[in-house]
Amino acid sequence: MADSGKIRIALLQPFPAPVSARIREICQAPSVHLDIVADTTPETRRAALRDADYAVVVSQNLTAGDLAFAGKLRLVHKWGSGTDGVDLAALRERNLPLLSTTGTNARYVAELALTLMLSVLRGIPQSDRAMRKGRWTGSAHWTSSRTLHGRSVGIVGFGAVGSALAALLRPFGCDMSYAARTRRAETVEKSLGVRPMALGDILRSCEIVSLHVPLTSETKGMIGRAELALMRSDAILVNLARGDVVDEGALAEALLAGRLAGAGLDVFQREPEPGGRAFADIPNTVLTPHIGGKVRENLDATVRHWFSNILAHAQGQALPDNERI
């Protein structure tokens, strides 16, 4: 504990003022001091960690060098899911537990995946840009736009997000398959209207491929030049996993060459800037700035989730096994 006797939490991500204010409002407690960093520099991050009992990691890295400054740290909590950017070996060496915020993002990420699919298929961004420039391009959509209804969709990664996406897609009458390390129960497959399929078969056959895997040594670069070459020329790739899951250079080449019909991307290999620049001049893409879980309703739910876990740990309560990483 800090000298004041309060639990000190370091939130290692700067936020716009209204978001920070809401986070502080949710985390109000007499026993808590919350430190939200003002910038993303290592110096600021390490200064916040120096007196921290708990650290919350959003998209910034947490390295062994950072942890060397965190002599009082008792637990690290991810704002979302995944372990990319966190030095797991350094945490294990110091016997520091790592928790994830599981499930809260799933519905919202799935909604954005659905939105990106519809936006690419219907050419919504191109139409919006044309209208703002005074051009009426409606007739062109007779041949350029496609419906989502009845499309073959392959969902790569079938955890909470993949399952939520399947549920959202079902009313569209899509022919859905999924690829995952572990097959789901047949009752789950039947209820969601999905069937298991190998990744290669999904890439060869599906008109839409949507990525929802964590970033690991196995998934890094899993969609490269060879995998893109398997895909149909009329196919669309949607990525709401992590940018490093896809070889962006190879994807840009495939799109420009017409070997792929389009892409909807919410994550990039370099974030925040210059993330997405490789696709800035490619018209058949829709780009969003890693906003899958960023909706007003989810802010409160996510903050309450990690905050309640931290308070429980501080009070000596058991950690939820399904959220340990």
Secondary structure as the mmCIF struct_conf table of DSSP 4:
data_model
#
loop_
_struct_conf.conf_type_id
_struct_conf.id
_struct_conf.beg_label_comp_id
_struct_conf.beg_label_asym_id
_struct_conf.beg_label_seq_id
_struct_conf.end_label_comp_id
_struct_conf.end_label_asym_id
_struct_conf.end_label_seq_id
TURN_TY1_P TURN_TY1_P1 ASP A 3 SER A 4
BEND BEND1 GLY A 5 GLY A 5
STRN STRN1 ILE A 7 LEU A 11
BEND BEND2 GLN A 13 GLN A 13
HELX_RH_AL_P HELX_RH_AL_P1 ALA A 17 ILE A 26
TURN_TY1_P TURN_TY1_P2 CYS A 27 CYS A 27
TURN_TY1_P TURN_TY1_P3 PRO A 30 SER A 31
STRN STRN2 VAL A 32 ILE A 36
BEND BEND3 ALA A 38 ASP A 39
HELX_RH_AL_P HELX_RH_AL_P2 PRO A 42 ARG A 50
TURN_TY1_P TURN_TY1_P4 ASP A 51 ASP A 51
BEND BEND4 ASP A 53 ASP A 53
STRN STRN3 TYR A 54 VAL A 57
BEND BEND5 VAL A 58 GLN A 60
STRN STRN4 LEU A 62 LEU A 62
HELX_RH_AL_P HELX_RH_AL_P3 ALA A 64 LEU A 67
TURN_TY1_P TURN_TY1_P5 ALA A 68 PHE A 69
TURN_TY1_P TURN_TY1_P6 GLY A 71 LYS A 72
STRN STRN5 LEU A 75 LYS A 78
BEND BEND6 TRP A 79 SER A 81
TURN_TY1_P TURN_TY1_P7 ASP A 84 GLY A 85
STRN STRN6 VAL A 86 VAL A 86
HELX_RH_AL_P HELX_RH_AL_P4 LEU A 88 GLU A 93
TURN_TY1_P TURN_TY1_P8 ARG A 94 ASN A 95
STRN STRN7 LEU A 98 LEU A 99
BEND BEND7 GLY A 103 GLY A 103
TURN_TY1_P TURN_TY1_P9 THR A 104 ASN A 105
HELX_RH_AL_P HELX_RH_AL_P5 ALA A 106 ARG A 122
TURN_TY1_P TURN_TY1_P10 GLY A 123 GLY A 123
HELX_RH_AL_P HELX_RH_AL_P6 ILE A 124 ARG A 132
TURN_TY1_P TURN_TY1_P11 LYS A 133 GLY A 134
HELX_RH_3T_P HELX_RH_3T_P1 GLY A 138 ALA A 140
HELX_RH_AL_P HELX_RH_AL_P7 HIS A 141 SER A 144
BEND BEND8 LEU A 148 LEU A 148
TURN_TY1_P TURN_TY1_P12 HIS A 149 GLY A 150
STRN STRN8 SER A 152 VAL A 156
BEND BEND9 GLY A 159 GLY A 159
HELX_RH_AL_P HELX_RH_AL_P8 ALA A 160 LEU A 169
HELX_RH_3T_P HELX_RH_3T_P2 ARG A 170 PHE A 172
TURN_TY1_P TURN_TY1_P13 GLY A 173 GLY A 173
STRN STRN9 ASP A 175 ALA A 179
BEND BEND10 ARG A 181 THR A 182
HELX_LH_PP_P HELX_LH_PP_P1 ARG A 183 ALA A 185
HELX_RH_AL_P HELX_RH_AL_P9 GLU A 186 LEU A 192
TURN_TY1_P TURN_TY1_P14 GLY A 193 GLY A 193
STRN STRN10 VAL A 194 PRO A 196
HELX_RH_AL_P HELX_RH_AL_P10 LEU A 199 SER A 205
BEND BEND11 GLU A 207 GLU A 207
STRN STRN11 ILE A 208 LEU A 211
TURN_TY1_P TURN_TY1_P15 SER A 217 GLY A 221
STRN STRN12 ILE A 223 ILE A 223
HELX_RH_AL_P HELX_RH_AL_P11 ARG A 225 LEU A 230
BEND BEND12 MET A 231 MET A 231
TURN_TY1_P TURN_TY1_P16 SER A 233 ASP A 234
STRN STRN13 ILE A 236 ASN A 239
BEND BEND13 ALA A 241 ALA A 241
HELX_RH_3T_P HELX_RH_3T_P3 GLY A 243 VAL A 245
STRN STRN14 VAL A 246 VAL A 246
HELX_RH_AL_P HELX_RH_AL_P12 GLU A 248 LEU A 256
TURN_TY1_P TURN_TY1_P17 ALA A 257 GLY A 258
BEND BEND14 ARG A 259 LEU A 260
STRN STRN15 GLY A 262 LEU A 265
BEND BEND15 ASP A 266 ASP A 266
BEND BEND16 GLN A 269 ARG A 270
BEND BEND17 PRO A 272 PRO A 272
TURN_TY1_P TURN_TY1_P18 GLU A 273 GLY A 276
HELX_RH_3T_P HELX_RH_3T_P4 ARG A 277 PHE A 279
TURN_TY1_P TURN_TY1_P19 ALA A 280 ASP A 281
TURN_TY1_P TURN_TY1_P20 PRO A 283 ASN A 284
STRN STRN16 THR A 285 LEU A 287
BEND BEND18 HIS A 290 HIS A 290
TURN_TY1_P TURN_TY1_P21 GLY A 292 GLY A 293
BEND BEND19 VAL A 295 VAL A 295
HELX_RH_AL_P HELX_RH_AL_P13 ARG A 296 ALA A 314
TURN_TY1_P TURN_TY1_P22 GLN A 315 GLY A 316
HELX_LH_PP_P HELX_LH_PP_P2 GLN A 317 PRO A 320
HELX_RH_3T_P HELX_RH_3T_P5 ASP A 321 GLU A 323
STRN STRN17 ARG A 324 ARG A 324
#
